[in-house]
Amino acid sequence: MRLPNAEIAFILNVKLTGYLLSVAHPRGRGKSLFFASFGFSPFAPQVLEQALLQHARETEVLRKIETPHGVKYELEGPLRAPNG
C-alpha cells in the first residue's frame, strides 16, 4: 500500500528548520546530526523536503498504526541524500 494522498503531502518549513535540521532543538538535535551526516543542511531545507516527499510518494507503507492523534504511517527504505 502507498501513503494515502502522498501527491498532496507537504512539510512545513518550521518542521524542517526548527526541528529536523536544528542542532539547537532538544529533541531534534539527534535527527539534525543524522541528516547532516548524509549531506542535508539547515541552509538548504528544501533539499531534505524534496527527498522526504519523494520517499513518501515512492515507498510502500510498512505499518499503519491508529493513535489518539490520528493514523500514523511508517515507511522504510532508502532516502536519496546529497552525498549519494
N, CA, C and O atoms as a GROMACS GRO file, in nm:
protein
  336
    1MET      N    1   0.085  -0.117   0.000
    1MET     CA    2   0.000   0.000   0.000
    1MET      C    3   0.090   0.124   0.000
    1MET      O    4   0.194   0.127   0.066
    2ARG      N    5   0.049   0.225  -0.074
    2ARG     CA    6   0.120   0.352  -0.077
    2ARG      C    7   0.056   0.448   0.024
    2ARG      O    8  -0.058   0.429   0.066
    3LEU      N    9   0.131   0.550   0.060
    3LEU     CA   10   0.083   0.650   0.154
    3LEU      C   11  -0.037   0.722   0.092
    3LEU      O   12  -0.025   0.778  -0.017
    4PRO      N   13  -0.152   0.722   0.160
    4PRO     CA   14  -0.268   0.792   0.106
    4PRO      C   15  -0.240   0.941   0.088
    4PRO      O   16  -0.180   1.004   0.176
    5ASN      N   17  -0.282   0.995  -0.022
    5ASN     CA   18  -0.270   1.139  -0.053
    5ASN      C   19  -0.126   1.189  -0.057
    5ASN      O   20  -0.101   1.307  -0.034
    6ALA      N   21  -0.032   1.101  -0.086
    6ALA     CA   22   0.110   1.140  -0.090
    6ALA      C   23   0.134   1.250  -0.192
    6ALA      O   24   0.225   1.332  -0.174
    7GLU      N   25   0.055   1.254  -0.298
    7GLU     CA   26   0.075   1.355  -0.402
    7GLU      C   27   0.044   1.498  -0.354
    7GLU      O   28   0.085   1.594  -0.418
    8ILE      N   29  -0.027   1.510  -0.244
    8ILE     CA   30  -0.056   1.644  -0.191
    8ILE      C   31   0.013   1.669  -0.056
    8ILE      O   32  -0.014   1.767   0.013
    9ALA      N   33   0.102   1.578  -0.020
    9ALA     CA   34   0.175   1.592   0.107
    9ALA      C   35   0.265   1.715   0.104
    9ALA      O   36   0.311   1.756  -0.002
   10PHE      N   37   0.288   1.772   0.220
   10PHE     CA   38   0.379   1.885   0.232
   10PHE      C   39   0.443   1.881   0.370
   10PHE      O   40   0.395   1.813   0.460
   11ILE      N   41   0.553   1.954   0.386
   11ILE     CA   42   0.623   1.964   0.514
   11ILE      C   43   0.641   2.112   0.544
   11ILE      O   44   0.697   2.186   0.464
   12LEU      N   45   0.594   2.154   0.658
   12LEU     CA   46   0.610   2.294   0.696
   12LEU      C   47   0.758   2.327   0.714
   12LEU      O   48   0.834   2.248   0.768
   13ASN      N   49   0.798   2.445   0.666
   13ASN     CA   50   0.937   2.486   0.676
   13ASN      C   51   0.985   2.487   0.821
   13ASN      O   52   1.100   2.453   0.848
   14VAL      N   53   0.898   2.526   0.914
   14VAL     CA   54   0.936   2.528   1.055
   14VAL      C   55   0.968   2.388   1.107
   14VAL      O   56   1.051   2.372   1.196
   15LYS      N   57   0.904   2.287   1.051
   15LYS     CA   58   0.933   2.148   1.090
   15LYS      C   59   1.074   2.109   1.042
   15LYS      O   60   1.146   2.037   1.112
   16LEU      N   61   1.110   2.157   0.924
   16LEU     CA   62   1.243   2.128   0.870
   16LEU      C   63   1.351   2.205   0.943
   16LEU      O   64   1.447   2.146   0.993
   17THR      N   65   1.337   2.337   0.949
   17THR     CA   66   1.443   2.422   1.004
   17THR      C   67   1.442   2.430   1.156
   17THR      O   68   1.547   2.445   1.217
   18GLY      N   69   1.325   2.420   1.216
   18GLY     CA   70   1.316   2.433   1.361
   18GLY      C   71   1.321   2.302   1.436
   18GLY      O   72   1.325   2.301   1.560
   19TYR      N   73   1.321   2.191   1.363
   19TYR     CA   74   1.320   2.061   1.430
   19TYR      C   75   1.416   1.962   1.363
   19TYR      O   76   1.518   1.926   1.422
   20LEU      N   77   1.386   1.918   1.241
   20LEU     CA   78   1.464   1.812   1.177
   20LEU      C   79   1.608   1.853   1.145
   20LEU      O   80   1.697   1.768   1.146
   21LEU      N   81   1.631   1.981   1.118
   21LEU     CA   82   1.765   2.026   1.083
   21LEU      C   83   1.824   2.121   1.188
   21LEU      O   84   1.921   2.191   1.160
   22SER      N   85   1.765   2.124   1.307
   22SER     CA   86   1.810   2.216   1.411
   22SER      C   87   1.894   2.146   1.517
   22SER      O   88   1.846   2.058   1.588
   23VAL      N   89   2.020   2.187   1.527
   23VAL     CA   90   2.106   2.131   1.633
   23VAL      C   91   2.071   2.192   1.769
   23VAL      O   92   2.115   2.141   1.872
   24ALA      N   93   1.992   2.298   1.769
   24ALA     CA   94   1.953   2.364   1.894
   24ALA      C   95   1.827   2.303   1.957
   24ALA      O   96   1.802   2.323   2.076
   25HIS      N   97   1.750   2.230   1.879
   25HIS     CA   98   1.626   2.172   1.931
   25HIS      C   99   1.658   2.052   2.020
   25HIS      O  100   1.732   1.964   1.978
   26PRO      N  101   1.604   2.048   2.143
   26PRO     CA  102   1.638   1.940   2.236
   26PRO      C  103   1.604   1.800   2.183
   26PRO      O  104   1.679   1.705   2.207
   27ARG      N  105   1.494   1.786   2.112
   27ARG     CA  106   1.456   1.653   2.060
   27ARG      C  107   1.498   1.634   1.915
   27ARG      O  108   1.514   1.521   1.869
   28GLY      N  109   1.518   1.744   1.843
   28GLY     CA  110   1.554   1.735   1.702
   28GLY      C  111   1.703   1.727   1.677
   28GLY      O  112   1.745   1.693   1.566
   29ARG      N  113   1.783   1.758   1.777
   29ARG     CA  114   1.929   1.763   1.760
   29ARG      C  115   1.986   1.635   1.700
   29ARG      O  116   2.066   1.639   1.607
   30GLY      N  117   1.946   1.523   1.753
   30GLY     CA  118   1.995   1.394   1.702
   30GLY      C  119   1.955   1.371   1.558
   30GLY      O  120   2.033   1.318   1.479
   31LYS      N  121   1.833   1.411   1.523
   31LYS     CA  122   1.787   1.398   1.386
   31LYS      C  123   1.869   1.488   1.294
   31LYS      O  124   1.906   1.449   1.184
   32SER      N  125   1.897   1.610   1.342
   32SER     CA  126   1.976   1.704   1.266
   32SER      C  127   2.115   1.648   1.236
   32SER      O  128   2.164   1.658   1.124
   33LEU      N  129   2.178   1.591   1.336
   33LEU     CA  130   2.311   1.532   1.318
   33LEU      C  131   2.306   1.413   1.223
   33LEU      O  132   2.396   1.394   1.141
   34PHE      N  133   2.200   1.334   1.233
   34PHE     CA  134   2.181   1.220   1.144
   34PHE      C  135   2.169   1.268   0.999
   34PHE      O  136   2.239   1.219   0.911
   35PHE      N  137   2.080   1.364   0.975
   35PHE     CA  138   2.060   1.415   0.839
   35PHE      C  139   2.186   1.485   0.787
   35PHE      O  140   2.219   1.472   0.669
   36ALA      N  141   2.256   1.557   0.872
   36ALA     CA  142   2.380   1.625   0.832
   36ALA      C  143   2.485   1.523   0.786
   36ALA      O  144   2.563   1.552   0.696
   37SER      N  145   2.487   1.406   0.848
   37SER     CA  146   2.586   1.304   0.811
   37SER      C  147   2.565   1.254   0.668
   37SER      O  148   2.654   1.191   0.610
   38PHE      N  149   2.447   1.281   0.611
   38PHE     CA  150   2.417   1.241   0.473
   38PHE      C  151   2.417   1.361   0.378
   38PHE      O  152   2.378   1.350   0.262
   39GLY      N  153   2.462   1.476   0.429
   39GLY     CA  154   2.477   1.593   0.344
   39GLY      C  155   2.362   1.692   0.346
   39GLY      O  156   2.365   1.791   0.273
   40PHE      N  157   2.260   1.666   0.426
   40PHE     CA  158   2.150   1.762   0.437
   40PHE      C  159   2.193   1.878   0.524
   40PHE      O  160   2.271   1.861   0.618
   41SER      N  161   2.143   1.998   0.493
   41SER     CA  162   2.189   2.118   0.562
   41SER      C  163   2.073   2.209   0.600
   41SER      O  164   1.976   2.219   0.525
   42PRO      N  165   2.081   2.276   0.715
   42PRO     CA  166   1.977   2.373   0.752
   42PRO      C  167   1.978   2.494   0.658
   42PRO      O  168   1.883   2.572   0.657
   43PHE      N  169   2.084   2.510   0.579
   43PHE     CA  170   2.092   2.622   0.485
   43PHE      C  171   2.023   2.592   0.353
   43PHE      O  172   2.008   2.680   0.268
   44ALA      N  173   1.981   2.467   0.335
   44ALA     CA  174   1.907   2.425   0.215
   44ALA      C  175   1.798   2.326   0.255
   44ALA      O  176   1.802   2.211   0.212
   45PRO      N  177   1.702   2.369   0.337
   45PRO     CA  178   1.600   2.276   0.386
   45PRO      C  179   1.514   2.216   0.275
   45PRO      O  180   1.457   2.108   0.292
   46GLN      N  181   1.505   2.284   0.162
   46GLN     CA  182   1.424   2.232   0.052
   46GLN      C  183   1.480   2.102  -0.004
   46GLN      O  184   1.405   2.023  -0.062
   47VAL      N  185   1.610   2.077   0.014
   47VAL     CA  186   1.670   1.951  -0.032
   47VAL      C  187   1.615   1.834   0.051
   47VAL      O  188   1.578   1.731  -0.005
   48LEU      N  189   1.610   1.851   0.182
   48LEU     CA  190   1.552   1.747   0.268
   48LEU      C  191   1.402   1.734   0.241
   48LEU      O  192   1.349   1.623   0.235
   49GLU      N  193   1.335   1.846   0.225
   49GLU     CA  194   1.192   1.843   0.197
   49GLU      C  195   1.162   1.760   0.072
   49GLU      O  196   1.075   1.673   0.076
   50GLN      N  197   1.233   1.785  -0.036
   50GLN     CA  198   1.210   1.711  -0.160
   50GLN      C  199   1.244   1.563  -0.145
   50GLN      O  200   1.174   1.478  -0.200
   51ALA      N  201   1.350   1.532  -0.072
   51ALA     CA  202   1.388   1.392  -0.051
   51ALA      C  203   1.280   1.319   0.029
   51ALA      O  204   1.245   1.205  -0.004
   52LEU      N  205   1.228   1.382   0.133
   52LEU     CA  206   1.124   1.320   0.215
   52LEU      C  207   0.994   1.303   0.138
   52LEU      O  208   0.928   1.200   0.149
   53LEU      N  209   0.957   1.403   0.060
   53LEU     CA  210   0.834   1.394  -0.018
   53LEU      C  211   0.846   1.286  -0.126
   53LEU      O  212   0.750   1.212  -0.152
   54GLN      N  213   0.961   1.278  -0.190
   54GLN     CA  214   0.982   1.174  -0.290
   54GLN      C  215   0.975   1.036  -0.223
   54GLN      O  216   0.916   0.943  -0.278
   55HIS      N  217   1.034   1.024  -0.107
   55HIS     CA  218   1.029   0.899  -0.030
   55HIS      C  219   0.884   0.862   0.001
   55HIS      O  220   0.844   0.746  -0.014
   56ALA      N  221   0.806   0.959   0.043
   56ALA     CA  222   0.665   0.934   0.076
   56ALA      C  223   0.585   0.890  -0.046
   56ALA      O  224   0.492   0.810  -0.033
   57ARG      N  225   0.620   0.940  -0.162
   57ARG     CA  226   0.545   0.907  -0.283
   57ARG      C  227   0.586   0.773  -0.344
   57ARG      O  228   0.507   0.710  -0.414
   58GLU      N  229   0.710   0.730  -0.318
   58GLU     CA  230   0.762   0.611  -0.386
   58GLU      C  231   0.773   0.486  -0.299
   58GLU      O  232   0.790   0.376  -0.351
   59THR      N  233   0.764   0.501  -0.167
   59THR     CA  234   0.788   0.389  -0.076
   59THR      C  235   0.658   0.328  -0.027
   59THR      O  236   0.561   0.399   0.000
   60GLU      N  237   0.657   0.198  -0.016
   60GLU     CA  238   0.540   0.127   0.036
   60GLU      C  239   0.527   0.150   0.187
   60GLU      O  240   0.626   0.161   0.258
   61VAL      N  241   0.403   0.156   0.234
   61VAL     CA  242   0.376   0.169   0.377
   61VAL      C  243   0.409   0.036   0.444
   61VAL      O  244   0.363  -0.070   0.402
   62LEU      N  245   0.490   0.043   0.549
   62LEU     CA  246   0.529  -0.076   0.624
   62LEU      C  247   0.423  -0.111   0.729
   62LEU      O  248   0.385  -0.227   0.744
   63ARG      N  249   0.377  -0.008   0.801
   63ARG     CA  250   0.277  -0.025   0.907
   63ARG      C  251   0.181   0.093   0.909
   63ARG      O  252   0.219   0.206   0.879
   64LYS      N  253   0.058   0.064   0.945
   64LYS     CA  254  -0.044   0.166   0.968
   64LYS      C  255  -0.086   0.150   1.113
   64LYS      O  256  -0.132   0.043   1.153
   65ILE      N  257  -0.071   0.256   1.192
   65ILE     CA  258  -0.097   0.249   1.335
   65ILE      C  259  -0.200   0.356   1.374
   65ILE      O  260  -0.183   0.473   1.342
   66GLU      N  261  -0.304   0.314   1.442
   66GLU     CA  262  -0.404   0.408   1.494
   66GLU      C  263  -0.351   0.466   1.624
   66GLU      O  264  -0.312   0.391   1.714
   67THR      N  265  -0.350   0.599   1.637
   67THR     CA  266  -0.306   0.665   1.759
   67THR      C  267  -0.415   0.760   1.806
   67THR      O  268  -0.508   0.788   1.730
   68PRO      N  269  -0.406   0.810   1.928
   68PRO     CA  270  -0.505   0.908   1.974
   68PRO      C  271  -0.505   1.035   1.890
   68PRO      O  272  -0.603   1.111   1.892
   69HIS      N  273  -0.397   1.059   1.817
   69HIS     CA  274  -0.386   1.181   1.736
   69HIS      C  275  -0.418   1.158   1.589
   69HIS      O  276  -0.411   1.251   1.509
   70GLY      N  277  -0.454   1.036   1.553
   70GLY     CA  278  -0.484   1.002   1.415
   70GLY      C  279  -0.405   0.881   1.370
   70GLY      O  280  -0.351   0.807   1.452
   71VAL      N  281  -0.400   0.861   1.240
   71VAL     CA  282  -0.332   0.746   1.184
   71VAL      C  283  -0.185   0.781   1.159
   71VAL      O  284  -0.154   0.887   1.105
   72LYS      N  285  -0.097   0.690   1.200
   72LYS     CA  286   0.047   0.706   1.176
   72LYS      C  287   0.088   0.600   1.075
   72LYS      O  288   0.056   0.482   1.090
   73TYR      N  289   0.158   0.643   0.971
   73TYR     CA  290   0.207   0.552   0.870
   73TYR      C  291   0.358   0.543   0.882
   73TYR      O  292   0.425   0.646   0.890
   74GLU      N  293   0.411   0.422   0.882
   74GLU     CA  294   0.555   0.402   0.887
   74GLU      C  295   0.601   0.352   0.751
   74GLU      O  296   0.546   0.257   0.696
   75LEU      N  297   0.704   0.417   0.698
   75LEU     CA  298   0.764   0.379   0.572
   75LEU      C  299   0.911   0.350   0.599
   75LEU      O  300   0.974   0.416   0.681
   76GLU      N  301   0.963   0.253   0.530
   76GLU     CA  302   1.104   0.218   0.549
   76GLU      C  303   1.166   0.193   0.413
   76GLU      O  304   1.112   0.120   0.331
   77GLY      N  305   1.280   0.254   0.392
   77GLY     CA  306   1.351   0.235   0.267
   77GLY      C  307   1.455   0.342   0.249
   77GLY      O  308   1.471   0.429   0.334
   78PRO      N  309   1.526   0.337   0.137
   78PRO     CA  310   1.632   0.435   0.112
   78PRO      C  311   1.577   0.575   0.089
   78PRO      O  312   1.468   0.594   0.035
   79LEU      N  313   1.656   0.672   0.132
   79LEU     CA  314   1.623   0.813   0.112
   79LEU      C  315   1.735   0.871   0.029
   79LEU      O  316   1.852   0.859   0.065
   80ARG      N  317   1.701   0.934  -0.082
   80ARG     CA  318   1.804   0.993  -0.167
   80ARG      C  319   1.865   1.114  -0.096
   80ARG      O  320   1.796   1.210  -0.063
   81ALA      N  321   1.995   1.106  -0.075
   81ALA     CA  322   2.066   1.209   0.002
   81ALA      C  323   2.168   1.281  -0.086
   81ALA      O  324   2.212   1.227  -0.188
   82PRO      N  325   2.204   1.403  -0.047
   82PRO     CA  326   2.301   1.481  -0.124
   82PRO      C  327   2.436   1.411  -0.143
   82PRO      O  328   2.501   1.430  -0.246
   83ASN      N  329   2.478   1.331  -0.046
   83ASN     CA  330   2.608   1.265  -0.059
   83ASN      C  331   2.598   1.129  -0.128
   83ASN      O  332   2.694   1.052  -0.130
   84GLY      N  333   2.482   1.101  -0.184
   84GLY     CA  334   2.464   0.976  -0.260
   84GLY      C  335   2.420   0.862  -0.174
   84GLY      O  336   2.401   0.751  -0.224
   0.00000   0.00000   0.00000
